[in-house]
Amino acid sequence: MKSNKQKSEPFNYMLLSRYQMDIEYFLNYGNRCEKHLFFDTKEEHIKETFKLWKSLSPKPNWLRANKLIEYKNLILI
C-alpha cells in the first residue's frame, strides 16, 4: 500500500509543471500580467515554485535549477 507521500508525489510534479507553464505564459504571451499566475503576485509565484521544486526527489529532468534561476531573474525585473 502506498503512503500519502507516495500518492501525492505525481500530483506535485504535475503542479510544478503547471507553475512552469504559468511562468512561460507570463513571460511571453501573457504580457507580464500577474493575473495569469497561479499565485497573486509574481514574487509569491516564484517563491512557491522554488519551494515545491526543492521538496521533490528526484528532481525533474525537465526543470533544472539553472532554469528556475533564469525564470526568477526574468520575472523579478
Backbone bond lengths (Angstrom), bond angles and torsions (degrees), N, CA, C in turn:
res aa  C-N    CA-C-N  psi(-1)  N-CA   C-N-CA  omega(-1)  CA-C   N-CA-C  phi
1 M - - - 1.449 - - 1.530 109.73 -
2 K 1.325 116.18 137.39 1.465 121.34 -178.17 1.524 110.79 -80.31
3 S 1.328 114.60 143.59 1.465 119.81 175.05 1.527 109.08 -77.85
4 N 1.328 115.87 168.66 1.468 120.08 178.39 1.516 111.57 -60.90
5 K 1.346 116.10 -37.82 1.466 119.83 178.84 1.525 110.36 -62.44
6 Q 1.322 117.76 -43.75 1.464 120.98 179.49 1.527 111.06 -65.34
7 K 1.320 117.01 -35.80 1.462 120.67 179.30 1.526 111.57 -68.96
8 S 1.328 117.29 -36.45 1.464 120.28 -177.02 1.526 113.03 -83.81
9 E 1.320 117.26 -15.26 1.469 120.74 -176.55 1.536 112.60 -56.81
10 P 1.337 120.28 -50.19 1.478 118.81 178.84 1.529 112.30 -61.14
11 F 1.320 116.79 -37.29 1.465 120.30 177.83 1.523 110.92 -61.31
12 N 1.320 117.43 -41.16 1.462 120.88 -178.92 1.527 111.86 -64.94
13 Y 1.328 117.35 -36.51 1.465 119.87 175.56 1.532 110.38 -66.42
14 M 1.326 116.70 -40.34 1.467 119.99 177.90 1.527 110.96 -66.11
15 L 1.323 116.41 -39.11 1.456 120.47 178.81 1.526 110.87 -65.36
16 L 1.315 116.50 -41.11 1.460 120.26 176.64 1.527 110.56 -61.41
17 S 1.308 116.61 -40.10 1.464 120.83 177.17 1.528 110.34 -62.04
18 R 1.303 117.16 -40.22 1.472 121.67 177.12 1.529 110.42 -61.88
19 Y 1.329 116.54 -45.65 1.459 120.34 178.65 1.532 110.43 -59.35
20 Q 1.331 115.75 -42.16 1.465 120.18 179.46 1.529 110.86 -64.32
21 M 1.318 117.50 -43.00 1.466 120.39 178.58 1.533 111.04 -61.77
22 D 1.329 116.13 -38.83 1.459 119.82 177.28 1.530 110.90 -62.25
23 I 1.327 116.29 -41.73 1.467 120.71 178.76 1.522 110.33 -62.72
24 E 1.322 116.45 -47.11 1.470 120.75 179.59 1.532 110.55 -59.01
25 Y 1.318 117.11 -44.42 1.465 120.35 179.53 1.526 110.54 -64.90
26 F 1.317 116.45 -46.01 1.470 122.37 178.66 1.522 110.82 -54.51
27 L 1.319 116.92 -45.64 1.464 121.69 -176.22 1.527 113.04 -75.68
28 N 1.316 117.35 -24.31 1.460 120.13 -174.85 1.530 111.86 -110.32
29 Y 1.304 117.14 -89.95 1.462 121.46 -173.24 1.520 113.95 -77.98
30 G 1.311 118.04 -16.96 1.459 121.79 -176.56 1.508 114.83 -81.32
31 N 1.328 116.84 -0.12 1.459 121.84 176.72 1.535 112.44 55.61
32 R 1.356 115.34 34.00 1.473 123.46 177.46 1.530 112.66 56.30
33 C 1.315 115.91 31.83 1.459 121.77 179.44 1.528 109.43 -90.85
34 E 1.329 116.76 120.84 1.457 121.52 -173.91 1.522 113.60 -65.29
35 K 1.314 118.74 -18.02 1.467 120.39 179.58 1.532 111.98 -64.84
36 H 1.325 117.49 -15.69 1.454 121.58 179.56 1.529 112.94 -87.09
37 L 1.319 117.04 -3.00 1.459 121.31 -179.95 1.527 110.11 -92.91
38 F 1.314 116.36 153.08 1.461 122.41 179.32 1.531 110.53 -63.35
39 F 1.326 116.39 -40.30 1.461 121.71 178.97 1.523 110.07 -96.35
40 D 1.311 116.39 166.07 1.470 121.47 -172.90 1.523 114.63 -66.88
41 T 1.338 116.92 -34.55 1.461 119.65 -178.05 1.524 110.02 -126.16
42 K 1.313 115.03 158.74 1.460 119.19 178.85 1.524 110.72 -66.23
43 E 1.334 117.78 -33.49 1.461 121.11 178.56 1.533 110.88 -65.14
44 E 1.320 115.56 -45.17 1.460 119.98 179.25 1.529 110.67 -66.05
45 H 1.322 116.37 -39.65 1.469 120.13 -178.54 1.534 111.24 -62.64
46 I 1.308 117.33 -46.71 1.464 119.36 -178.38 1.527 110.54 -69.15
47 K 1.334 116.95 -36.49 1.470 121.14 177.83 1.528 110.73 -61.70
48 E 1.326 117.23 -45.97 1.461 121.56 -179.42 1.529 111.81 -70.54
49 T 1.317 116.80 -31.34 1.463 120.37 176.14 1.519 109.98 -64.95
50 F 1.321 117.32 -46.24 1.460 121.38 176.69 1.523 110.85 -60.88
51 K 1.320 116.06 -44.52 1.468 121.25 -178.27 1.533 110.98 -59.66
52 L 1.312 116.70 -46.43 1.461 120.75 178.97 1.518 110.82 -65.44
53 W 1.325 117.64 -44.54 1.468 121.50 -179.96 1.532 110.87 -58.79
54 K 1.338 115.96 -43.80 1.468 120.34 -179.68 1.524 112.06 -64.46
55 S 1.317 118.05 -28.57 1.463 121.52 -177.91 1.524 113.02 -77.20
56 L 1.326 117.16 -15.65 1.468 120.62 -175.76 1.530 112.27 -84.99
57 S 1.301 114.54 142.14 1.461 120.91 174.28 1.519 107.51 -148.45
58 P 1.285 118.31 119.07 1.461 128.75 2.83 1.526 111.47 -76.68
59 K 1.313 114.53 160.83 1.460 120.34 176.76 1.523 109.19 -69.76
60 P 1.325 117.51 143.39 1.468 119.62 -179.06 1.530 112.08 -69.59
61 N 1.326 115.31 141.56 1.471 120.88 177.37 1.520 111.74 -67.62
62 W 1.309 116.95 -27.09 1.455 121.70 -174.43 1.528 113.41 -85.22
63 L 1.319 117.31 -3.95 1.466 120.00 176.54 1.522 109.02 -145.40
64 R 1.299 115.47 102.20 1.470 122.24 -178.31 1.524 110.76 -95.17
65 A 1.310 116.38 164.17 1.463 122.41 -178.32 1.527 111.60 -58.23
66 N 1.331 116.97 -40.93 1.473 119.27 -178.64 1.530 111.52 -64.43
67 K 1.327 117.87 -32.12 1.469 120.82 177.59 1.528 110.13 -71.06
68 L 1.318 117.02 -38.99 1.462 120.52 176.69 1.529 111.32 -61.97
69 I 1.313 116.03 -42.22 1.464 120.73 178.49 1.531 109.99 -64.12
70 E 1.325 115.91 -40.11 1.467 120.11 176.94 1.530 110.53 -61.19
71 Y 1.326 116.60 -45.62 1.472 120.63 177.45 1.528 110.31 -58.56
72 K 1.327 116.21 -46.53 1.465 119.99 -179.09 1.517 111.22 -58.22
73 N 1.323 116.35 -45.66 1.468 120.59 179.89 1.525 111.84 -63.89
74 L 1.325 116.83 -38.05 1.471 120.29 179.62 1.520 112.62 -72.85
75 I 1.312 116.31 -38.89 1.465 120.38 -176.94 1.517 111.88 -72.38
76 L 1.314 116.98 -41.27 1.459 120.32 -170.99 1.525 114.42 -87.35
77 I 1.333 118.14 12.08 1.472 119.44 176.87 1.524 110.15 -86.33
